Amino acid sequence: MSDLSTELGKITNSILSDYVKKVVDTQVANLHPVTVSIKGLSKLTGMSESWLRQHAVDTPEFINIEFDLGSKRLWQADKVNDAWLTYINQHGTPASTRLPQSVIREQKRGLLI
């Protein structure tokens, strides 16, 4: 008798787990992503809004994470960091954070820390 109840418990747990997974997946699919405006992009990347408008937001890295509301440009907050790192890898670091070539050469020679 205990074998029967154990088997019924396993079957019930399996059915419930499948149902819960299906419901959760359906609910998650209906969620809208958290988005940020150009001000949020500025805070997350450390760059000015004007620099981002001129150099970054129209690149494929940021266009891919854009969430279109029609009249306002928004970007998916959870994907900004990856897009920024991809942008840096493709285009180099922004000019405001680059070191002069002379300093880089001195660092490579070991003359500067």
Protein Blocks (a to p, Z undefined) as FASTA:
>chain_A
ZZmmmmmmmmmmmmmmmmmmmmmmmmmmmpccddddfklmmmmnopafklmmmmmmmpmk
lmmmpccehjaccddfklmmmmmmmmmmmnopafklpccfklmmmmmnopaZZ
